[in-house]
Amino acid sequence: MSAWFYKHLGDAMMAFEPLGHIEALFESAYRGAARPKDVAVFVRHDSEGHLHCQVEVYFSPASALLAKEVDAAPCEKPSINGLGLLIGSQDSWSVLFPEDDA
């Protein structure tokens, strides 16, 4: 499978605007179109080792064009632990993380 993409947004208190921008870009790219199940953006709030919660955003491989618009870097597939769906189909969980289906 192709690379995932990662963008560190920093402190959660400051991440609302960048998260909104990512959602708007996604909505614009898929306005009026059926959203493929493998196109999704995930978010993780991480407080480990930091004074404040840090926000990390992960773009599925099929979201590569969107990831490049926000200068996200290639990365390994993220762990599903602590991950939340920011935008995309709920079906993306089973498509992108089939090994984690119960």
N, C-alpha and C positions, 0 to 999 in steps of 0.2 A: 504494500500500500504506500502511497505517496506520503510525503512529510506533512505533519501537522504544523501549525503556526502558533506563535506565542507572543503576547504583548503584555508587558508589565505596566500597569497603570498607576502604581504607587499607592499612596494613602487612600483608604476607602472614602474619607471625607471629601477628597478632591476628584474621585473617579466618576461622579455622576455625569458630568458633561461628556467625557470621552465615551462612557458607556452609551449615553444617548446618541452620540454621533455614530457609533458602530451600529446601533439599532436602526438609525435613520438610513445609513448606507445600505444595510441589508434590505430594509423595506423598499427602498428605491430600486435596488437591483431585481427584486422579485415582485414588484407591484403588478398585480393582475395576472401573474403567472403561477402555475402550480409549483410549489416549492419542493424540490427534490428532497428525499428523506436523508440524504447524506450531506446536505448543506446545513450546517448549524454552527453556532457560536456558543461556547460554554464559558462559565466564569467560576472562579474560586476565590474565596476570601481566606487569606492566610495570615495568621497572627504569630506563627511560630518564629521566635527569635527577633521579633520586632516590637517596638513600643506600641505602635498602632497597627491595625489590620491593613494588610496589603491586598490589592486586587490584581488578579492575573486573568487574562482572557486567552482562550484557546479556540482556534479556528480549525474546523475539520479540513481534511485535504481538498475536498470539493469546494471549499470556501477560499481557495488560494487567491483569487483576484481581489476579493474583499480584504483579505489579510494584507495583501501588498499595498492597498490604498491607505492603510493605517501604519505602514512600516513594521508589520509583525515579522518576526524572525522564524525560520524553520526550527522545529523541535521534534522530540520524540512524542509518541502518543501519550497523553496525560493519563494518570491514574484516575479512575472514576471516583475515588474517595474524596468527598468534599466538593465535588464538581456539581454545578447547577447549570441548567439550560438558560442562556441569556435570550437567544432568539433562534427559531427554527422549528421544525416539526418535532412533536413529542416522540414520533416514531424513530427519530434519529438515534435515540438511546439504543434500541435493539439493532439498528443497522451499524452503528459505529462502535458499539461495545457488546457484540454478541456473546463474548466469553463471560460477561457479567450477568447475563439473563438467568434468572432463577427458574 
